[in-house]
Amino acid sequence: MAQALRPNTAGSLFATDDRPHPLQDTLVIVTLVLGVVSFVTAMFHNLHLLSSWTGLVGILTGAYGQWISETTRERFGLILGLGASGVGFFLGMAHGGLFGGLW
């Protein structure tokens, strides 16, 4: 019965340890921001440079974050950011690509 009285000290629903992870948390935030920017700008044909580049960088930061992640909370955020980055990247590539219209 001692388990029922123990307070939740993790601070988050998905955190599995009590230690801070500043690098992993930063990668989660960067990946989510890049994913949202990439996904939103992919809806506009003339912003294909922004969507494809932010999507590519979001995929790379998300992949590195997955490699060094330690908790479920980190992996959950990274997967959301990776998905949005991937969709934005591929739509940006379909609309003109990384260098389309520059040369």
C-alpha atoms as one frame of an Amber mdcrd trajectory, in Angstrom:
protein
   0.000   0.000   0.000   2.985   2.325   0.211   2.895   2.704  -3.563  -0.568
   4.235  -3.463   0.574   7.045  -1.168   3.728   7.971  -3.060   3.389  11.359
  -4.797   4.055  11.759  -8.482   7.493  13.383  -8.642   8.111  12.879 -12.358
   6.473  16.191 -13.248   4.987  14.856 -16.460   2.708  12.074 -17.561   5.285
  10.385 -19.793   8.540  11.076 -17.893  10.013   7.805 -16.701  12.897   9.072
 -14.578  13.490  11.963 -12.207  16.501  13.441 -13.985  16.561  16.506 -16.247
  17.411  16.054 -19.912  18.126  19.538 -21.301  19.617  18.440 -24.651  16.793
  16.035 -25.390  14.143  18.575 -24.352  15.734  21.182 -26.623  15.718  18.757
 -29.542  12.049  17.982 -28.908  11.127  21.676 -28.959  13.245  22.422 -32.052
  11.806  19.430 -33.913   8.236  20.382 -33.038   8.722  24.009 -34.095  10.403
  23.025 -37.362   7.672  20.461 -38.018   4.872  22.970 -37.498   6.575  25.592
 -39.680   7.256  23.029 -42.395   3.732  21.625 -42.297   2.004  25.006 -42.373
   4.188  26.525 -45.085   3.797  23.411 -47.246   0.190  24.423 -47.849   1.392
  27.390 -49.932   3.050  26.644 -53.286   5.281  29.721 -53.254   6.821  28.819
 -49.869   8.303  25.518 -51.036  11.861  26.595 -50.181  10.941  27.289 -46.561
   8.853  24.152 -46.163  11.392  21.819 -47.745  14.397  23.186 -45.823  12.636
  23.336 -42.441  11.282  19.853 -43.087  14.740  18.508 -43.867  16.312  20.089
 -40.789  13.361  18.916 -38.682  13.842  15.353 -39.901  17.553  15.457 -39.079
  17.075  16.947 -35.590  14.239  14.532 -34.880  16.303  11.538 -35.964  19.203
  12.587 -33.746  16.770  13.233 -30.899  15.328   9.739 -31.287  18.816   8.309
 -31.176  19.683   9.957 -27.843  16.210  10.122 -26.239  15.762   8.521 -22.850
  12.083   8.860 -21.922   8.731   8.168 -23.531   7.793  11.852 -23.266  10.761
  12.809 -25.440  10.041  10.123 -28.003   6.376  11.107 -28.195   7.168  14.739
 -29.004   9.882  13.750 -31.448   7.561  11.455 -33.377   4.977  14.237 -33.712
   7.645  16.650 -34.932   9.141  14.074 -37.283   5.753  13.359 -38.835   4.980
  17.029 -39.418   8.494  17.643 -40.752   8.220  14.694 -43.102   4.880  15.793
 -44.523   6.112  19.368 -44.932   9.352  18.204 -46.503   7.690  15.968 -49.062
   5.040  18.539 -49.980   7.767  21.176 -50.306   9.710  18.850 -52.575   6.596
  18.256 -54.673   6.003  22.000 -55.022   9.513  22.828 -56.209  12.148  21.328
 -53.964  15.128  22.614 -52.062  16.518  24.761 -54.881  13.551  25.112 -57.222
  13.314  28.482 -58.901  16.701  29.712 -57.751  18.721  28.688 -60.848
